[in-house]
């Protein structure tokens, strides 16, 4: 079982055997593309669809926003006149589809829904492209996340 949301997503994506390493919060120094970086807790809101907030023992549910970024090389130079695409078209969509609706059983909290809501593609420096997948995780807020040890 993963200890965090990003760990649960990492476990899901690595289980697909896409041939792309997955990292939490950042790649290793000098990691060559392609790779995936999962950044959790970009935003957390209360899921007010259920829960009795007057009861200190009631289950509290949240919606956690996560970014799953796929970093790839755009092109590779074949010779002086020709370059070829290195980007695996459709890989970001494959990742989004694999997460959307998946229950993330490796997550330490009860997950009730996973929704991949958008994919943005950005050219970045050094011949790289980034596809950023926004994922909303509907889950229980664990008491250990808010109670100091």
Residue, then its C-alpha position, 0 to 999 in steps of 0.5 A: x500500500x502506498x503512503x500518499x496520493x502520489x504513491x498510489x498514482x505511481x503504483x497504478x502507472x508503473x503497473x501499466x508497464x508503459x516504459x516510462x519511469x514515474x516520480x513523485x514531486x520531481x525527477x532524478x537529476x539529469x533524468x532523460x525524457x520520457x518520464x512522468x512526475x506526479x505532484x499531489x495536493x495542488x488544491x484540496x477542497x471539502x467534498x460537501x456531498x456528504x459528511x456531518x461536520x458537527x460530529x468530530x468522529x464523522x468521515x470527512x471527504x475531500x477533493x484533492x487536485x493532482x498534476x500528472x506531468x508527462x515530459x518528453x523530447x519533441x524531436x530527434x535529429x536524424x541528419x542535417x536535413x531531417x528530424x523525426x518526432x520523438x513524442x509518443x502521441x497518445x501517451x498522455x491520453x493513455x495515462x489520463x484514461x488509465x487514471x480516470x475511474x480507477x479506484x487507486x486501491x494502493x491509496x491509504x484512504x478510501x477513494x470514491x472517485x478519480x476523474x481526469x479532467x483535462x490535458x494541457x500540452x506545453x512546449x518547454x525549453x531544450x526540445x522538450x514538451x510537457x503534457x499536464x494532466x489534471x486529476x481530481x481524487x475524491x477521497x476520505x481525509x485521514x485523521x493522520x493527515x490533520x492530527x499531529x503525531 
